[in-house]
Amino acid sequence: MRQQFQSALRARLDDPDQSVRVNAYRVLVAAHDIVAVDKLVENLRQGANFTIPLEDGIELLDMDGSSKHFTTIRPFLNNPNPKVQAQASRALANDPQSRQAIVGLATNKRTNKDIRTNALRGLAREDDNFMNYAITIILDAEESADIRYDAMKNAMGRLNYHKVPDTFQIRFAQAVERVAAGRPARTSDGKELTAEAKQLLAHLQKYFPAIGRFYRLRK
């Protein structure tokens, strides 16, 4: 039955309906199906006549494990379509050859917001230097509320899933404290930045010992 199911899905990779093709790829690539992955790589390397949207194709290669597909994805980091560039930025965050360019996109205020959001998300997962520029973004009152919020959220994620030195934990908490005491600003989806920062600061003080000690000693 599994082989029949797999065969039926592989046949749908060439379905006339694009949404069917995309969903067939999603199911098969999630299972690391070699036929679907090879067909997807070949499709993206053709350079034209893509059978699924480019951004979906890059997202799928990231799902399969972007480190296996750096050569295929790299050309799309300079794609003029922001959706494509955003997915490439996220997928290539662990690519040493692309890292500097992606940090540049994440920290450049002129970069499209979706590209910056995806770049920050990928870099938070992969870059040991992430906290340096994330803290700079958080402290920049001229940055958009959306990007400052994304920087706080992804920095918090890094603290949760990576070993971050105490000095950077404390610097991050101080940056969040500055936002909490700053002028109110609202993100595009309605989050109030100072209120979010106050909640985050309380969380940091409660659950991160180095930060808790720092604030207790400061009193």
C-alpha positions, 0 to 999 in steps of 0.5 A, spaced: 500 500 500 505 504 501 508 503 494 502 504 491 501 511 495 508 513 493 507 511 486 500 515 485 504 521 488 509 521 484 505 521 478 502 527 481 508 531 480 506 532 473 499 534 474 496 539 470 494 543 476 499 547 479 496 546 486 496 538 486 503 538 483 505 543 489 502 538 494 504 532 491 511 535 492 510 537 499 508 530 501 514 526 498 519 531 500 517 531 507 518 523 506 525 525 503 523 521 497 529 521 492 525 521 486 521 527 488 527 531 491 531 529 484 526 532 480 525 538 484 533 539 483 532 538 476 526 543 475 530 549 479 536 548 475 533 549 469 533 556 469 526 557 466 519 553 465 519 552 473 513 547 474 512 549 481 513 556 484 520 558 486 519 560 493 515 553 494 521 549 491 526 552 495 522 551 501 522 544 500 529 543 499 530 547 505 525 541 508 529 536 505 536 539 508 538 545 505 546 543 506 545 538 501 542 543 496 547 549 497 549 549 489 542 549 487 539 554 492 545 559 491 543 563 485 536 565 488 539 569 493 539 575 488 533 573 485 528 579 483 522 576 486 522 578 494 518 571 495 524 567 492 529 571 495 526 571 502 526 563 502 533 563 499 535 567 505 532 563 510 535 556 507 542 559 506 543 561 513 547 555 514 551 556 508 558 559 509 559 562 502 552 566 503 552 568 510 555 575 509 550 576 504 544 574 508 547 578 514 547 584 510 540 583 508 538 582 515 541 588 517 539 593 511 533 597 513 532 598 505 531 590 504 524 588 503 521 586 510 519 579 508 526 578 506 529 581 513 524 576 517 526 570 513 533 572 514 533 573 521 529 567 522 534 563 519 540 566 522 538 565 529 538 558 528 545 558 524 549 564 526 553 564 532 554 571 531 547 572 531 546 576 538 551 581 536 546 584 530 540 582 533 541 586 539 543 592 535 536 592 531 532 591 537 536 598 540 535 602 534 529 606 535 529 608 527 527 601 526 520 598 524 516 595 530 516 589 526 523 588 525 525 590 532 519 585 534 522 579 529 529 580 532 527 580 539 523 573 538 528 570 534 534 572 539 529 569 544 529 563 540 536 562 540 536 563 548 531 557 548 535 552 543 542 554 543 548 555 549 548 563 549 554 566 553 551 569 560 554 576 557 550 576 551 544 574 555 545 580 559 546 584 554 539 582 550 535 583 557 538 590 557 536 591 550 529 588 551 529 593 558 530 599 553 525 597 549 520 596 554 521 603 557 521 606 550 516 610 546 510 605 544 510 602 537 505 597 534 507 592 529 503 591 523 499 585 526 497 589 532 502 587 537 504 593 542 512 593 542 513 596 549 508 591 552 511 585 549 518 587 551 515 588 558 513 581 558 519 578 555 523 581 560 519 578 566 520 571 563 528 572 562 528 574 569 524 568 571 527 563 567 534 565 565 539 564 572 544 569 569 539 574 567 535 573 574 542 574 578 544 580 574 537 584 576 537 582 583 544 585 584 542 591 581 537 592 586 
